[in-house]
Each structure stands twice: as C-alpha cells, then as structure tokens.
Amino acid sequence: MPAITSTNLAQAIVKLVAADALPALMGNLVMGNLVNRDFEPTLANSGDTVNVPIPPVLTANNLAQGGTVQTQNPDLGNAQIVLDTHVEASFQIPDITKVLAVPDLLSLYMQPALVAIAEKIETDLLALHAQFSANAPIGTGGTALTESVIDLAETRLFEAKVPASSPKYLVVDSGAYSSLRQIPRFSEYSSVGDAGLKALVEGSVGKIKDFYVFRSQFVRKTGSAPTTTQNMAFTRDAIGLVVRRLPRPLPGTGAIAEYAEFGNFGMRVLMSYKPDTLAQQFTVDVLYGKGVLRNGFGVQVRS
C-alpha cells in the first residue's frame, strides 16, 4: 500500500471534486443534453476550429439488366465550429480538511459554480435560433402556442427529410410550456389517457405531435413589449456542441488538474493555493464551441 503523502492527497482531493462536478453539471443542462456532442474530447486551445463532416446526398440509380452502375462524386459537407468560448467558475475553500471529513460540504461549494457554467452553455445554444433560416419561422410573437403551430413545426421538419427515427425536440419557455399543457386535447384523461392525466396532475407535457417537449429558463426573447419568445423545434443533428480538453498546467507551478468527462462532455478541475487568502482555490472550466450543423433540421417557433 503506497504511503499517504501531501502530493497524492492533493491529487485525491481534485479527483473527488471532478467526480462530483460533471454529474451535477449535466443535471442542470437541457439543450446541452439534446444536441449532437459526438466529437472526440481531444486537447485544444481557445480559437481552434473543428471541422464537422456532414453526410452528402446520394441518388438511387435504377440498374436495368445489362446496365452499369453510375458512380457518384458527392461533396462531403462541412460545418466549422470555432472553440470561441472558455468559461470558468472559481471558488475558495478556507479549510479543505472539512470537505474531506464532511463530503456533503463539497456540494454546497460546487453547486453555484456548476449552475453558472450550465446557464452559460444553455444561453449560448438557445441563441442559435436565429441561424435556423432554411425554414421560415412559424407562430406569432406575443401569442400563445397552439396545436396547429406545433403541427406545422413537425410538418416543416418532415418536409426537410428529417429521418423518421430521429427524435424531435421542442424547447420552450415557461409561458409557452404552460400554454401547451392547457390545450384540452392533450391535458384531459378522456382525450389522451394517462398522458393527459400526467399533464394535469404532474404538470409534465411529455410529448406532443411527435415532439419531446422541454422547458428552459433561458429561451431567448426579442423585441419590445410584447416580446417575441424564440422557442426552438429541432433534431439532434441540427446543432453541434464541441467540447475540447484544455491542457494541464505545467508541473511545479503549484496547480493540480483533473478531467471529468461523460458522453463527450468534459471539464477541467484545477486546484491551487492562494497565499493571500490562505485558502485552496478551485476552478472549474470548459472550452467549447457551438453551431448549426444542418440548417433544415431546425425551425423557429415563436410565441
């Protein structure tokens, strides 16, 4: 059994923080859990560009007897996402030994930092609504969402040839969510059975018109009174979120780093000593970029 030293104890503390950090962050994300994150979390620096390949469109050739195949030379699509956002949240713990003795204290320190990072990611992803230009916006600003508007959103995505197997998501603000769960046909047991009872009793919309419905506090609002709420209907491949590892600090500089990664989403946790406050400082940071991958797979739904 290796001896307990100040070095491996410090490393263990950072690992403890990293292990608790990522699950808490993921639990505060809505959009971050719905978009495409299938990008390898390799090391990168702020300002780097990530090229995301987009499948080309091929046509089917009717091969008659005695005929030959028709070779196609499709161009592989490409979307560029710049790693232009480096966010951090730092906090200090005066007596680190208390955290080791009472692990629940760590959550009290970590939660505000992680919520701040999650809110930044959500806000940035929801700001991409304006880039959905392939489909004309539907709905009217300052007007409650209706069944017909949601139906039209699903139709637009169908016409854009969204694969039937791809889940469709509708992310709305609290007002639009409230309007949806008051639509009689979707909120009564007599109309939709258990789903209506769940909407009525638990307040959960669940699924409408093939959309999984989520609400977020960070859906964008534009214009003056009455403001226009920029809700979004999309599939996973409409938006990409690329997260990259940040390098570890140089050895001997007094900082210790660990990575926390899950489902191609990761963060770096740093611990350093602040002599001016005689406290341990923890920094949780994330480097990421976001962008629209397939314009036709998303539509603005205004209310």
C-alpha positions as CSV (number, residue, x, y, z in Angstrom):
1,M,0.0,0.0,0.0
2,P,1.5,3.3,-1.0
3,A,2.3,5.9,1.7
4,I,-0.1,8.8,2.1
5,T,1.7,11.9,1.1
6,S,0.7,15.5,0.6
7,T,1.1,15.1,-3.2
8,N,-1.2,12.1,-3.6
9,L,-3.7,13.5,-1.0
10,A,-3.9,16.7,-3.1
11,Q,-4.5,14.7,-6.2
12,A,-7.2,12.7,-4.5
13,I,-9.0,15.9,-3.4
14,V,-9.1,17.1,-7.1
15,K,-10.3,13.8,-8.3
16,L,-13.1,13.9,-5.6
17,V,-14.2,17.3,-6.9
18,A,-14.0,16.2,-10.5
19,A,-16.1,13.1,-9.8
20,D,-18.9,15.2,-8.3
21,A,-18.7,18.1,-10.7
22,L,-19.8,16.5,-14.0
23,P,-22.9,14.7,-12.9
24,A,-24.1,17.9,-11.2
25,L,-23.4,19.9,-14.3
26,M,-25.2,17.5,-16.7
27,G,-28.2,17.6,-14.4
28,N,-28.6,21.3,-15.0
29,L,-28.4,21.2,-18.8
30,V,-31.4,21.0,-21.1
31,M,-30.1,21.9,-24.5
32,G,-26.7,20.5,-23.8
33,N,-28.2,17.1,-23.4
34,L,-30.2,17.3,-26.6
35,V,-27.7,18.5,-29.2
36,N,-25.1,16.5,-31.1
37,R,-21.9,16.1,-29.0
38,D,-20.3,13.2,-30.9
39,F,-16.9,14.8,-31.1
40,E,-13.8,13.4,-29.5
41,P,-12.6,15.4,-26.5
42,T,-9.0,15.9,-27.6
43,L,-6.7,18.6,-26.3
44,A,-7.2,22.0,-27.9
45,N,-6.9,25.7,-27.3
46,S,-9.2,28.6,-27.4
47,G,-9.7,29.8,-31.0
48,D,-9.2,26.5,-32.7
49,T,-11.6,25.4,-35.4
50,V,-13.2,22.0,-35.5
51,N,-14.4,20.7,-38.9
52,V,-17.6,18.6,-38.6
53,P,-18.3,16.4,-41.6
54,I,-21.9,16.3,-42.9
55,P,-23.1,13.3,-44.9
56,P,-23.6,14.0,-48.6
57,V,-26.8,13.4,-50.6
58,L,-26.8,10.5,-53.0
59,T,-29.4,9.4,-55.5
60,A,-30.6,5.9,-56.3
61,N,-30.0,4.5,-59.8
62,N,-32.3,2.0,-61.4
63,L,-29.9,-0.6,-62.6
64,A,-31.5,-2.2,-65.6
65,Q,-30.4,-5.7,-66.8
66,G,-27.2,-5.4,-68.6
67,G,-26.7,-1.8,-67.4
68,T,-23.8,-0.3,-65.4
69,V,-23.6,1.4,-62.1
70,Q,-23.5,5.2,-62.0
71,T,-20.6,6.4,-59.9
72,Q,-21.4,9.5,-57.9
73,N,-18.9,12.0,-56.7
74,P,-20.7,13.7,-53.8
75,D,-19.2,16.5,-51.9
76,L,-18.9,15.8,-48.2
77,G,-20.5,18.7,-46.4
78,N,-18.6,20.5,-43.7
79,A,-19.6,22.7,-40.8
80,Q,-16.9,24.6,-38.9
81,I,-17.3,25.2,-35.2
82,V,-14.9,27.6,-33.6
83,L,-13.9,26.9,-30.0
84,D,-14.5,30.5,-29.0
85,T,-16.0,30.2,-25.5
86,H,-13.9,29.5,-22.5
87,V,-15.9,29.7,-19.3
88,E,-14.8,29.2,-15.7
89,A,-16.2,29.4,-12.2
90,S,-13.9,29.6,-9.3
91,F,-14.4,29.4,-5.5
92,Q,-12.2,29.1,-2.4
93,I,-12.4,26.7,0.5
94,P,-10.6,28.0,3.6
95,D,-10.3,24.6,5.3
96,I,-10.1,21.8,2.9
97,T,-9.9,19.2,5.6
98,K,-13.6,19.9,6.4
99,V,-14.5,18.8,2.9
100,L,-12.7,15.5,3.4
101,A,-14.4,15.0,6.7
102,V,-17.9,16.0,5.5
103,P,-18.2,15.4,1.7
104,D,-21.6,17.0,1.6
105,L,-19.9,20.3,2.1
106,L,-18.4,19.9,-1.3
107,S,-21.8,20.1,-2.9
108,L,-22.5,23.4,-1.2
109,Y,-19.4,24.9,-2.8
110,M,-19.7,23.2,-6.2
111,Q,-23.4,23.7,-7.0
112,P,-23.3,27.5,-7.7
113,A,-20.2,27.2,-9.9
114,L,-21.7,24.4,-12.0
115,V,-25.1,26.1,-12.3
116,A,-23.3,29.2,-13.6
117,I,-21.5,27.2,-16.3
118,A,-24.7,25.3,-17.2
119,E,-26.6,28.6,-17.6
120,K,-23.9,30.0,-19.9
121,I,-24.0,26.9,-22.2
122,E,-27.8,26.9,-22.3
123,T,-27.9,30.6,-23.2
124,D,-25.4,30.2,-26.0
125,L,-27.1,27.2,-27.5
126,L,-30.6,28.8,-27.4
127,A,-29.1,31.9,-29.1
128,L,-28.6,29.8,-32.2
129,H,-32.3,30.1,-33.0
130,A,-31.6,32.9,-35.5
131,Q,-29.4,30.7,-37.6
132,F,-32.3,28.4,-38.5
133,S,-33.0,30.1,-41.8
134,A,-33.8,27.2,-44.1
135,N,-37.3,27.0,-42.7
136,A,-39.5,30.1,-42.3
137,P,-40.3,30.9,-38.6
138,I,-43.7,29.9,-37.5
139,G,-46.0,31.2,-34.8
140,T,-46.7,34.8,-33.8
141,G,-44.8,36.8,-31.2
142,G,-46.8,37.6,-28.1
143,T,-49.4,34.9,-28.9
144,A,-49.8,31.6,-27.0
145,L,-48.7,28.4,-28.8
146,T,-51.5,26.4,-30.3
147,E,-51.8,22.8,-31.5
148,S,-51.8,24.0,-35.1
149,V,-48.4,25.8,-34.7
150,I,-46.8,22.7,-33.2
151,D,-48.3,20.6,-36.0
152,L,-46.8,22.9,-38.6
153,A,-43.4,22.7,-37.0
154,E,-43.5,18.9,-37.2
155,T,-44.6,19.2,-40.8
156,R,-41.7,21.5,-41.7
157,L,-39.2,19.0,-40.3
158,F,-40.8,16.2,-42.1
159,E,-40.6,18.1,-45.4
160,A,-36.9,18.8,-44.6
161,K,-36.5,15.0,-44.7
162,V,-35.6,14.5,-41.1
163,P,-35.2,10.8,-40.6
164,A,-38.3,9.2,-39.0
165,S,-36.1,7.5,-36.5
166,S,-34.6,10.8,-35.2
167,P,-36.2,12.1,-32.1
168,K,-37.7,15.6,-32.4
169,Y,-37.4,18.2,-29.6
170,L,-39.3,21.3,-28.8
171,V,-37.7,23.6,-26.2
172,V,-39.9,26.4,-25.0
173,D,-40.1,29.0,-22.2
174,S,-42.3,28.7,-19.1
175,G,-45.2,30.7,-20.7
176,A,-45.3,28.5,-23.9
177,Y,-45.0,25.4,-21.8
178,S,-48.0,26.5,-19.7
179,S,-50.0,27.1,-22.9
180,L,-49.2,23.6,-24.2
181,R,-50.3,21.8,-21.1
182,Q,-53.6,23.7,-21.2
183,I,-54.6,22.5,-24.6
184,P,-57.7,20.5,-23.8
185,R,-57.0,17.6,-26.2
186,F,-53.6,17.0,-24.6
187,S,-54.4,17.6,-20.9
188,E,-57.5,15.5,-20.3
189,Y,-57.6,11.8,-19.5
190,S,-60.7,11.4,-21.6
191,S,-58.7,12.5,-24.7
192,V,-55.2,11.0,-24.3
193,G,-55.5,8.7,-21.3
194,D,-52.5,8.6,-18.9
195,A,-50.6,11.2,-20.8
196,G,-53.3,13.8,-20.2
197,L,-53.6,12.8,-16.5
198,K,-49.8,13.3,-16.2
199,A,-50.0,16.7,-17.7
200,L,-52.9,17.7,-15.5
201,V,-51.6,16.3,-12.2
202,E,-47.8,16.4,-12.5
203,G,-47.6,19.3,-14.9
204,S,-45.5,17.4,-17.4
205,V,-46.3,17.8,-21.1
206,G,-44.2,14.9,-22.2
207,K,-44.8,14.5,-26.0
208,I,-46.9,16.4,-28.4
209,K,-47.1,15.9,-32.2
210,D,-44.0,13.7,-32.1
211,F,-42.0,16.3,-30.2
212,Y,-40.5,15.7,-26.8
213,V,-41.2,18.9,-25.0
214,F,-38.8,20.6,-22.7
215,R,-38.8,24.0,-21.0
216,S,-35.9,26.2,-20.3
217,Q,-35.5,29.5,-18.4
218,F,-33.0,30.7,-21.0
219,V,-35.1,30.7,-24.2
220,R,-34.4,34.0,-25.9
221,K,-36.8,36.9,-26.0
222,T,-36.5,39.6,-28.6
223,G,-38.2,43.0,-29.3
224,S,-40.1,45.3,-27.0
225,A,-43.5,44.7,-25.3
226,P,-45.0,42.4,-26.3
227,T,-41.7,40.5,-26.6
228,T,-41.3,37.6,-29.0
229,T,-40.2,34.3,-27.4
230,Q,-37.9,32.4,-29.7
231,N,-38.7,28.7,-29.0
232,M,-36.9,26.1,-31.0
233,A,-38.0,22.8,-32.7
234,F,-35.1,20.7,-33.9
235,T,-33.5,17.3,-34.1
236,R,-30.2,16.3,-32.5
237,D,-28.2,16.8,-35.7
238,A,-29.4,20.4,-36.2
239,I,-26.9,21.7,-33.6
240,G,-23.4,20.7,-32.6
241,L,-21.7,21.3,-29.3
242,V,-18.0,20.7,-29.4
243,V,-16.1,20.4,-26.1
244,R,-12.3,20.1,-26.0
245,R,-9.9,19.4,-23.3
246,L,-7.7,22.2,-22.0
247,P,-4.1,21.4,-21.3
248,R,-2.9,20.6,-17.8
249,P,-0.8,23.3,-16.1
250,L,3.0,23.0,-16.2
251,P,4.4,20.7,-13.5
252,G,5.8,22.5,-10.5
253,T,3.6,25.6,-10.9
254,G,1.5,24.9,-7.8
255,A,-1.7,23.8,-9.6
256,I,-3.2,20.3,-9.9
257,A,-5.6,19.4,-12.6
258,E,-8.1,16.5,-13.3
259,Y,-10.6,15.9,-16.1
260,A,-14.2,14.9,-15.7
261,E,-15.7,13.5,-18.8
262,F,-19.0,11.9,-19.7
263,G,-20.7,11.4,-23.1
264,N,-18.2,13.6,-25.0
265,F,-18.8,16.4,-22.5
266,G,-15.9,17.3,-20.3
267,M,-14.4,19.9,-18.0
268,R,-11.1,20.6,-16.2
269,V,-10.9,21.0,-12.5
270,L,-7.9,22.9,-11.1
271,M,-6.8,23.3,-7.5
272,S,-4.2,25.8,-6.4
273,Y,-3.2,27.6,-3.2
274,K,-3.9,31.3,-2.7
275,P,-1.4,32.6,-0.2
276,D,-3.2,36.0,0.1
277,T,-6.3,34.3,1.5
278,L,-4.7,31.2,2.9
279,A,-7.3,29.1,1.1
280,Q,-7.5,26.4,-1.6
281,Q,-8.9,27.7,-4.8
282,F,-10.9,25.5,-7.2
283,T,-11.6,26.4,-10.8
284,V,-14.0,24.5,-13.0
285,D,-13.6,25.5,-16.6
286,V,-14.9,24.4,-20.0
287,L,-13.7,25.2,-23.6
288,Y,-16.4,24.8,-26.2
289,G,-17.9,25.9,-29.5
290,K,-21.4,25.6,-30.8
291,G,-23.0,26.0,-34.2
292,V,-25.8,24.9,-36.6
293,L,-24.9,21.7,-38.4
294,R,-28.0,21.0,-40.5
295,N,-30.0,24.2,-41.1
296,G,-33.1,22.5,-42.4
297,F,-33.4,20.3,-39.3
298,G,-34.5,23.2,-37.1
299,V,-37.2,25.8,-37.1
300,Q,-38.0,28.9,-35.0
301,V,-41.3,28.6,-33.1
302,R,-42.4,32.0,-31.9
303,S,-44.8,32.8,-29.2
